[in-house]
Amino acid sequence: MIYSRNAFSAADEVPMVCVEHLEGAPLSFMTTVAALRMASLTEPAAVVPTTTRTIKQFGRIRLPGAPWRYAITSNGGNILVDGVPDMRWRIDVDAQVRASGATLSAVSAELRARVDDSWVTKFRVADHLFCYLVVKPKAVPEGFLAEWDGWCRRRGWSASQQGRKIYTMPRAVCKSRAVAEVRRRLWESGELVGEAETLAAGDGALDAEMLRAADFAIRPRHGELEKLNWTHPNLTVTRTSGILAGEEIINWFIKGAPATSE
């Protein structure tokens, strides 16, 4: 939904608005049309921003349509209710992670032993849940990701790459579970009624399960899922790429579950 200048593709001349600043500098953008339409999307739908970003990173974003009743951060590890982390959800997630495999400290130590400064610029632990690397993509050793993912999967974790970031994630932490929980709460509160459907959008491997679980899903014609040529019977793929794909996705949401297409 939001894009850095490096991801603008062919849309450089399209009017844009900044929706995220870092240390006072503009960082992420939407087209002006996308911003206006997203603000209107909250009227007919229960919009739930869902991201792999940490709580702090999500807090930098000023998406049109806020404030949000619910938001999902940390790849599903945290549910924010009126901006406040739901500790009951987080306690349950932490228990599932402990029961399903290796600890974060063990995984982090193993990962640190496998990397060096020649191709890694940052090593981060996110919300005490998972870790990720910021890398020089062309300098990543051949076969590193596949080998590291194999090590992780034997221990209840997985690894995937999204642009300059390589995520190492407990398999118990996923967006689809958090989305299902928020949907359950919305039904119980009466905010969802009738035949309300779940529509989802995403572009990375960490989004795949969430897209698969939705009634209808959409992904842009760029990003990790595009490189993987990932598809599913419920999936629409945008015609455009870059920041214009964000605008197309919002139009798709507004229309509501169009026929899927490639």
Secondary structure as GFF3:
##gff-version 3
##sequence-region A 1 262
A	DSSP	three_ten_helix	5	7	.	.	.	ID=ss1
A	DSSP	beta_strand	16	22	.	.	.	ID=ss2
A	DSSP	beta_strand	25	31	.	.	.	ID=ss3
A	DSSP	alpha_helix	32	41	.	.	.	ID=ss4
A	DSSP	alpha_helix	55	59	.	.	.	ID=ss5
A	DSSP	beta_strand	70	73	.	.	.	ID=ss6
A	DSSP	three_ten_helix	74	76	.	.	.	ID=ss7
A	DSSP	beta_strand	78	81	.	.	.	ID=ss8
A	DSSP	beta_strand	84	85	.	.	.	ID=ss9
A	DSSP	alpha_helix	87	100	.	.	.	ID=ss10
A	DSSP	alpha_helix	104	114	.	.	.	ID=ss11
A	DSSP	beta_strand	120	126	.	.	.	ID=ss12
A	DSSP	beta_strand	130	135	.	.	.	ID=ss13
A	DSSP	three_ten_helix	137	139	.	.	.	ID=ss14
A	DSSP	alpha_helix	144	153	.	.	.	ID=ss15
A	DSSP	beta_strand	157	162	.	.	.	ID=ss16
A	DSSP	beta_strand	165	170	.	.	.	ID=ss17
A	DSSP	alpha_helix	175	189	.	.	.	ID=ss18
A	DSSP	beta_strand	199	201	.	.	.	ID=ss19
A	DSSP	three_ten_helix	205	207	.	.	.	ID=ss20
A	DSSP	alpha_helix	208	213	.	.	.	ID=ss21
A	DSSP	beta_strand	216	219	.	.	.	ID=ss22
A	DSSP	alpha_helix	224	227	.	.	.	ID=ss23
A	DSSP	beta_strand	235	237	.	.	.	ID=ss24
A	DSSP	alpha_helix	243	255	.	.	.	ID=ss25
###
